[in-house]
Amino acid sequence: MRKLLQFIFKRPIAWLAKKLSSAPHEQDVFQSLDELLKSISHGKSQKGVTQGFNYQQDKYIIFSDQHKGNRSSVDDFKEAENDYLAALAHYHDQGFHFINLGDCEELWKFTPDQVMKKNKLCFEAERKFLDAGRYFRIYGNHDLEWRYLLQRNFFLRPVFGKKLKIYEGLLLKTTYDSRVFSIFLAHGHQGDKRNDGNSFSIWVVANIWTPIQRFLRVSINTPATSFELTDKHNIMMYDWSAKQQNLIFISGHTHKPVFASLDHLERLNKQLDAARQANDGISMAAIQAELQKRKAEYAGKKQMQTIARPTYFNSGCCCYDDGDITGIEISEGHIRLVKWHTVTGGSQRLVLEEAPLDFIFGEIAKAR
């Protein structure tokens, strides 16, 4: 009976959950992001920090939206924990900075003490980055409680110690071609009235969605199989980023990975053109096969946007219902969208998209 109910109700429940949990309006999103960027740029340390970095040498991994829970049937993170721990061990050993980009814990469904008690291994893995001076933590809408000093001191300080700081945003600055370029990071809930500290949304998730999810044993976080800009909120955040000067914006929140603003089909077409010009038959065949696969996958999508400026990236999430996690890497002068997934014998890192940062910076500057 449960399987029949899952089949009947999963799609409409996912649609309803999305409607109840997200209501972004462009003016509000733009204003909130403008104010946050301005505050950090002007040194308001309670909002965030500005950090210089060498884009050719420094290394960052950006994960968001773990939604760590209490290991019950409605905990969306528990299936992804092994891949998450494997990824953190890899990045720590390789000298990466870890930017934890919000909704790290699920505090709409669960109490902080439940979450802290059930995720000790993950917190220990994260603390290793903090102890090495390579940890940044941003709060999102589902862990908004960490914005407040009392909650941080009571729940997080016993685990992370006194050095932990939590911000709303982070600004990384580097130099390319004698010009300063910025990478601005925020969770992405800013300006969404149903997510930016809205108590009604929290009540709906805790009292309506969670009991339904527990009974039907369903998750609305489907596997990461497409990386295009089809989400309304992602499009708004791209539109905001495209208006900025020499800036890349990286967010989470939507659980939908985006790489360099372009939808995946458009990027493949560009790669195919380059392979044709180089008369590279092997690459052409591989790209054409991938194009056919993606065209079938994207068939019927109504919101698709071809975009020229590679100013927006989204890290996806760490709670897909197949246990995979996605994130954004910056290393060796490149920016990459990566996926960690379980294979025979352990966890494996897979590069889904990548581009040289100097190419990205050049394209951004050229479009102004």
Secondary structure by P-SEA (a helix, b strand, c coil): caaaaaaacaaaaaaaaaaacbbbbaaaaaaaaaaaaaaaaacccccbbbbbbccccbbbbbbccccccccccccccccaaaaaaaaaaaaaaabbbbbbcccccccccccaaaaaaacaaaaaaaaaaaaaccbbbbbcccccccccaaaaaaccccccccccccccbbbbbbbcccbbbbbbbcccccccccccccaaaaaaaaccaaaaaaaacccccccccccccccaaaaaaaaaaaacccbbbbbccccbbbcccccaaaaaaaaaaaaaaaccaaaaaaaaaaaaaaaaaaccccbbbbbccccbbbccccccccccccccccccccccbbbbbbcccbbbbbbcbbbbaaaaaaaaaaac
